[in-house]
Amino acid sequence: MKLASVGHAMRNVTQIGKASAVKGNVGGTMLAQNLQKRFKFTPRNLGGGISSAAEPEIEGMINIEETGTKRMNLFTALNDGMRQAMKTDDTAVVFGEDVGFGGVFRCSVGLQEEFGKDRVFNTPLCEQGIAGFAIGYASMGCTAIAEIQFADYIFPAFDQLVNEAAKFRYRSGNQFDCGGLTVRTPCGAVGHGALYHSQSPEAYFTHTPGLKVVMPSTPSDAKGLLLSAIRDPDPVIFFEPKALYRAAVEEVPEGEYTVPLGKARVVQQGNHVTLVGWGGQMLVLQKACDMAAKAGISCELIDLRTLLPWDEETICASVAKTGRLIVSHEAPLTSGFAAEITATVQKECFLSLESPVQRVCGYDTPFPLAFEKHYIPDQYKVFEAIKASVNY
């Protein structure tokens, strides 16, 4: 039987209604079969259970090739990470809206020229279908790197991600999984995005057992965490703070380089108060720490990096030392992920706390355009929270 082409498989996902995601699952499966036949690769997991070629457990940061470093910004580091993944895994494919020419933020630029249109290709404007297609492809033991062009538009794919991808392994009794799935998506404010290009929906997904949720804040972490996410045995939602795509620049290890999921990073040691954030909010928190230092307040700054599972041990150890905690994120206050951290710290560190845990977050309103500067939890709001916590 002649197997479907990439184009035919993706046309399956353009159908309106629930059938689009179902056909996406089938289309992804057919693409996996087609690529296996053409390129003679071995899938990472076929036949059920955990992959026989299971990734090694990562203890700390790994840099295997020792090929030196190169100055990169966040989007070029992500590009380098995807290139490394595709070089080392013949089943890896990258797809999404406009990724063939590099994507709106240029994260996939050059990949189609290097790896061909069978492995890097555009999809229709159908997020539900993109997710369904990715799940079907990953369920065949292959590596799917899907892009949702803006995190604000991940909601049409919500059912596929939380009801299908997250439960695939559990509902089959560990006979099947779609652990080769990574969904990349830009998130957060940029100064002019308004309602539909500014949101940070990470907390929705942290309520879903079976998924992992990641948001880097530096180029090195972006590359290292992305490679870990792509190779992780569970599906991962990988949020990318688009305000940092070009703003964050540093030396990044070349070649093979990973950062473990589930481990926070202590950015700055301090004694008086602990500040926790992730993604684009880390720049804001660093500015607040600098302001506090001038006032004689020593802040310990922690980048959470992975939200699910999150590093309770590192956060609680810091709060036990400082006695104070402030958590900050762009997303609305109510039911934001800061609430989960706050509840855990209150339980685990109650006798160490010198003041109530504080949250500095976005307001409980749709993301505004004209009032974005008022909405954003900036360094001045964080600094006021620091002073209130220390002077409690």
Buried (B, 14 or more C-beta within 10 A) or exposed (E): EEBBEBEEBBBBBBBEEEEBBBBBBBBBBBBBBBBBEEEEBEBBBBEEBEBEEEBEEBEEBBBEEEEEBBEBBBBBBBBBBBBBBBEEBBBBBBBBBBBBEBBBBBBBBEBBEEBEEBBBBBBBEBBBBBBBBBBBBBBBBBBBBBBBBBBBBBBBBBBBBBBBBBBBBEEEEEEBBBBBBBBBBBBBBBEEBBEEBBBBBBBBBBEBEBBBBBBBBBBBBBBBBBBBBBBBBBBBBBBBBBBBBEEBBBEBBBBBBBBBBBBBBBBBEBEBBBBBBBBBBBBBBBBBBEBBEEEEBBBBBBBBBBBBEBBBEBBBBBBBBBBBBBBBBBBBBEEBBBBBBBEBBBEBBEEBBBBEBBBBBBBEEEBBBEEBEEBBBBBEBBBEBBBBBBEE
